[in-house]
Amino acid sequence: MNNTMDAETDRRKSGIYRYRTGGTSDPVSAGDAIRQVVDSLGLAEKLREQRVLSLWEKIVGKDIAAVTQVNSFRWGQLFISVQNPIWRHRLLFECETIRQNLNREVGGDVVKKIRLQ
């Protein structure tokens, strides 16, 4: 019994310990556990929306990012302020490509429409 307790103590100290959760004895990776919690709380969509906001400059590039500002993201619509009418006119023709690139990067059809203001 002493050897069993020593082995148990060694596992705990080393961080190698299997916790039993939800009736399963199989270990779960931290990434999988986080995904399960995020999904169970209904946060997956919100995380994708936040990712869209953070990806704006990467997707559109520095030139466009310098003359635009992401205002908000609501109901699948990304609201973007544009500094002047010339850039706004140019972006009108690029909105669909930008939308597709954002969705591809996020991994879902999150952005339904880009609204230029």
BELJOKA-V762627 format. One record per residue. N is the residue number from 1. OMEGA is omega in whole degrees, 0 to 359 (999 if undefined). Layout:
# BELJOKA-V762627
{{N;OMEGA} {N;OMEGA}}
This chain:
# BELJOKA-V762627
{{1;180} {2;179} {3;178} {4;180} {5;178} {6;179} {7;178} {8;179} {9;179} {10;179} {11;180} {12;180} {13;182} {14;181} {15;179} {16;182} {17;181} {18;175} {19;178} {20;180} {21;172} {22;175} {23;179} {24;179} {25;180} {26;177} {27;180} {28;179} {29;180} {30;179} {31;178} {32;179} {33;179} {34;178} {35;179} {36;179} {37;180} {38;179} {39;182} {40;178} {41;180} {42;184} {43;185} {44;181} {45;179} {46;178} {47;177} {48;178} {49;178} {50;179} {51;177} {52;182} {53;183} {54;182} {55;187} {56;183} {57;180} {58;184} {59;186} {60;182} {61;185} {62;182} {63;180} {64;179} {65;181} {66;182} {67;179} {68;175} {69;176} {70;181} {71;183} {72;177} {73;182} {74;174} {75;178} {76;181} {77;179} {78;182} {79;185} {80;172} {81;179} {82;187} {83;183} {84;184} {85;181} {86;177} {87;179} {88;180} {89;179} {90;183} {91;177} {92;181} {93;183} {94;186} {95;183} {96;178} {97;178} {98;180} {99;179} {100;180} {101;177} {102;181} {103;179} {104;181} {105;181} {106;178} {107;177} {108;179} {109;185} {110;181} {111;179} {112;184} {113;173} {114;180} {115;178} {116;182} {117;999}}
